Amino acid sequence: MNPERLQLKGMLAESKKSLRTLDTEASGLVILIRSLLNPYENILKLDTEKAFVSIKRLNDIQEEMKNLELKIKNLESELE
């Protein structure tokens, strides 16, 4: 098999693995954010600093995931 094709397949597999890892982290962050922003808790007792940091990280992950999805799409089209 063509070495360049094998390299593309490796890059594709690595990108898909990274996407799954980020998706798992994002799911955990969503759960954490929901618990930090409990609507039944007194507003003054909410840990908004932790929530802010978690939301910032979630936003960063979302951007990384968008870039990875585009990269995966491009790699898949090159392999066709």
Short mmCIF file of the C-alpha atoms (twelve columns), coordinates in Angstrom:
data_MODEL
# 
_entry.id   MODEL 
# 
loop_
_atom_site.group_PDB 
_atom_site.id 
_atom_site.type_symbol 
_atom_site.label_atom_id 
_atom_site.label_alt_id 
_atom_site.label_comp_id 
_atom_site.label_asym_id 
_atom_site.label_seq_id 
_atom_site.Cartn_x 
_atom_site.Cartn_y 
_atom_site.Cartn_z 
_atom_site.pdbx_PDB_model_num 
ATOM 1  C CA . MET A 1  0.000   0.000  0.000  1 
ATOM 2  C CA . ASN A 2  1.086   3.548  -0.695 1 
ATOM 3  C CA . PRO A 3  3.006   5.038  2.304  1 
ATOM 4  C CA . GLU A 4  1.282   8.404  1.885  1 
ATOM 5  C CA . ARG A 5  -2.107  6.707  2.035  1 
ATOM 6  C CA . LEU A 6  -1.085  4.896  5.209  1 
ATOM 7  C CA . GLN A 7  0.024   8.197  6.711  1 
ATOM 8  C CA . LEU A 8  -3.346  9.761  5.851  1 
ATOM 9  C CA . LYS A 9  -5.155  6.825  7.461  1 
ATOM 10 C CA . GLY A 10 -3.035  7.254  10.591 1 
ATOM 11 C CA . MET A 11 -3.815  10.955 10.730 1 
ATOM 12 C CA . LEU A 12 -7.509  10.206 10.273 1 
ATOM 13 C CA . ALA A 13 -7.518  7.640  13.090 1 
ATOM 14 C CA . GLU A 14 -5.639  10.025 15.397 1 
ATOM 15 C CA . SER A 15 -8.060  12.871 14.622 1 
ATOM 16 C CA . LYS A 16 -11.091 10.667 15.291 1 
ATOM 17 C CA . LYS A 17 -9.589  9.554  18.605 1 
ATOM 18 C CA . SER A 18 -8.951  13.170 19.610 1 
ATOM 19 C CA . LEU A 19 -12.514 14.077 18.669 1 
ATOM 20 C CA . ARG A 20 -13.913 11.288 20.863 1 
ATOM 21 C CA . THR A 21 -11.696 12.351 23.777 1 
ATOM 22 C CA . LEU A 22 -12.834 15.968 23.478 1 
ATOM 23 C CA . ASP A 23 -16.467 14.870 23.232 1 
ATOM 24 C CA . THR A 24 -16.122 12.913 26.474 1 
ATOM 25 C CA . GLU A 25 -14.519 15.877 28.226 1 
ATOM 26 C CA . ALA A 26 -17.237 18.206 26.938 1 
ATOM 27 C CA . SER A 27 -19.971 15.897 28.232 1 
ATOM 28 C CA . GLY A 28 -18.359 15.915 31.661 1 
ATOM 29 C CA . LEU A 29 -18.132 19.693 31.618 1 
ATOM 30 C CA . VAL A 30 -21.814 20.046 30.752 1 
ATOM 31 C CA . ILE A 31 -22.715 17.911 33.773 1 
ATOM 32 C CA . LEU A 32 -20.356 19.918 35.991 1 
ATOM 33 C CA . ILE A 33 -21.735 23.259 34.763 1 
ATOM 34 C CA . ARG A 34 -25.296 22.116 35.389 1 
ATOM 35 C CA . SER A 35 -24.421 21.150 38.954 1 
ATOM 36 C CA . LEU A 36 -22.599 24.437 39.550 1 
ATOM 37 C CA . LEU A 37 -25.549 26.450 38.245 1 
ATOM 38 C CA . ASN A 38 -28.220 24.674 40.267 1 
ATOM 39 C CA . PRO A 39 -31.404 26.741 39.822 1 
ATOM 40 C CA . TYR A 40 -32.642 25.696 43.274 1 
ATOM 41 C CA . GLU A 41 -29.574 27.069 45.042 1 
ATOM 42 C CA . ASN A 42 -29.374 30.575 46.463 1 
ATOM 43 C CA . ILE A 43 -27.768 32.807 43.815 1 
ATOM 44 C CA . LEU A 44 -25.201 34.095 46.286 1 
ATOM 45 C CA . LYS A 45 -23.991 30.553 47.003 1 
ATOM 46 C CA . LEU A 46 -23.347 29.623 43.364 1 
ATOM 47 C CA . ASP A 47 -19.694 29.097 42.467 1 
ATOM 48 C CA . THR A 48 -19.797 31.261 39.352 1 
ATOM 49 C CA . GLU A 49 -15.999 31.404 39.055 1 
ATOM 50 C CA . LYS A 50 -15.800 27.633 38.618 1 
ATOM 51 C CA . ALA A 51 -18.749 27.748 36.232 1 
ATOM 52 C CA . PHE A 52 -17.061 30.492 34.198 1 
ATOM 53 C CA . VAL A 53 -13.808 28.527 33.891 1 
ATOM 54 C CA . SER A 54 -15.735 25.402 32.907 1 
ATOM 55 C CA . ILE A 55 -17.788 27.254 30.313 1 
ATOM 56 C CA . LYS A 56 -14.628 28.823 28.881 1 
ATOM 57 C CA . ARG A 57 -13.046 25.359 28.569 1 
ATOM 58 C CA . LEU A 58 -16.242 24.008 27.003 1 
ATOM 59 C CA . ASN A 59 -16.149 26.811 24.446 1 
ATOM 60 C CA . ASP A 60 -12.503 26.025 23.642 1 
ATOM 61 C CA . ILE A 61 -13.344 22.331 23.228 1 
ATOM 62 C CA . GLN A 62 -16.215 23.193 20.925 1 
ATOM 63 C CA . GLU A 63 -13.868 25.168 18.669 1 
ATOM 64 C CA . GLU A 64 -11.312 22.345 18.671 1 
ATOM 65 C CA . MET A 65 -14.044 19.856 17.780 1 
ATOM 66 C CA . LYS A 66 -15.241 22.001 14.873 1 
ATOM 67 C CA . ASN A 67 -11.680 22.161 13.529 1 
ATOM 68 C CA . LEU A 68 -11.194 18.424 13.964 1 
ATOM 69 C CA . GLU A 69 -14.467 17.624 12.194 1 
ATOM 70 C CA . LEU A 70 -13.341 19.741 9.252  1 
ATOM 71 C CA . LYS A 71 -9.941  18.040 9.254  1 
ATOM 72 C CA . ILE A 72 -11.585 14.597 9.362  1 
ATOM 73 C CA . LYS A 73 -13.886 15.497 6.497  1 
ATOM 74 C CA . ASN A 74 -10.910 16.678 4.424  1 
ATOM 75 C CA . LEU A 75 -8.856  13.577 5.217  1 
ATOM 76 C CA . GLU A 76 -11.760 11.294 4.330  1 
ATOM 77 C CA . SER A 77 -12.250 13.069 1.019  1 
ATOM 78 C CA . GLU A 78 -8.522  12.690 0.235  1 
ATOM 79 C CA . LEU A 79 -8.735  8.963  0.932  1 
ATOM 80 C CA . GLU A 80 -11.615 8.415  -1.503 1 
# 
